[in-house]
Amino acid sequence: MTEHRALENIVVLDMTRVVAGPFCGAMLGDLGATVIKIEVPGRGDDARAYGPYINEESLYYSNLNRNKHGVTLNLKSEKGKELFLRLVKKADIVIENFRPGVMERLGLGYDELKKVNPQIIYGEISGFGSYGPYRDRPGYDIIAQAMGGLMSVTGQAGNPPTRVGSAIGDILGGLNLSIGVLAAINERNITGEGQKVDISLVDCVVASLEQAVQRYIVSEEVPKRIGNSYQSIAPYDTYQAADGYVVIGCGNQKMYEKLCNEILKKPELTEDERFLTIPLRVKNQAQMKEYIEAWTSKQSVNEIVETLLGKGIPSSPIFDLKDIINDEHISRAREMIVHSHHPVMGDIILNGNPVKMTASKTDIRKASPTLGEDNSEVYGGFLGLSDKEIKELYRDGVI
């Protein structure tokens, strides 16, 4: 593999905060883009105040802002706006996650930016998008999971709606913003012009519901919470083992028959009218689970997984974070747990990038910036300001 990186010719201005936008910026940075993180002087990204901390620096912030050059800039000042427009002239992508209308009120919306750089790609992400009746509502991950329908189908039967254990709405938003701005880059290669990409967290969660929408349209029955089982395939669930829980997923008829004949030693289940087809097994999966747990409950998780995998039937343990960090495949071979060095925190562990490419590197080359860490490099080296001019910007509260 060469040292070439897929986005090494792309400059991104990252004005985002907290999770969704910063995640997008980090992914683009991992892929080689030069990402300039723009923060409010003296305060910075809200996520700098989120734990956990090491040496009073936020590890939460660090994971989402690696591979970025950090500058401060007061966009409410005229000089700050002027500097921002100079950065826009030299950039390929701008990403922001203010509430809709904020950038326009600053005089820095897409319509203004494309006047100074017609090729600029402008990516914006908000709770409900830049248009529609809900555009002005604030949006956080839990709002997106709630109104996007994900909480309604997450949790055990009979229990309250449940938020997914990570900020999945934000992460989906960041991923879709990444896809959108890169698609716009390709269209720019065709037309020579930039465009605006509008991402709504709620939209992203709705898109993630996959076949739940179609089930409702066909049946007119609102999907209910069914725990870890699945409304399209069975057996496909978590099952009680002697020392915990195990996952088993029989994705087709052949796997199901092998499970009954060779594992459960109950060939009669392949002829049971309740379980003849996948739709019937889904309908009667509670009864199906009783037969499976009669076998799994007498064996350890490792024994079950080894036995099923030996027969070509998908099965796995349920990993916690300690398991993941120590796992040879996930942590080391796939490099999804990455060791990095931060100037304040020292040696730290970050999430890896899931995009693996054969001809270019995807890696973490630079730790997250301390607030304003790269002001001199960006304003001096990138924009060509003198040391005197930079000192004046500090003095006047512009940076």
Beta strands, then each sheet from edge to edge (+ up, - down):
strand 1: 11-14
strand 2: 34-39
strand 3: 53-54
strand 4: 57-58
strand 5: 68-72
strand 6: 93-96
strand 7: 121-126
strand 8: 196-200
strand 9: 236-241
strand 10: 244-249
strand 11: 315-317
strand 12: 337-342
strand 13: 346-351
sheet 1: 5+ 2+ 1+ 6+ 7+ 8+
sheet 2: 3+ 4-
sheet 3: 9+ 10- 11+
sheet 4: 12+ 13-
end
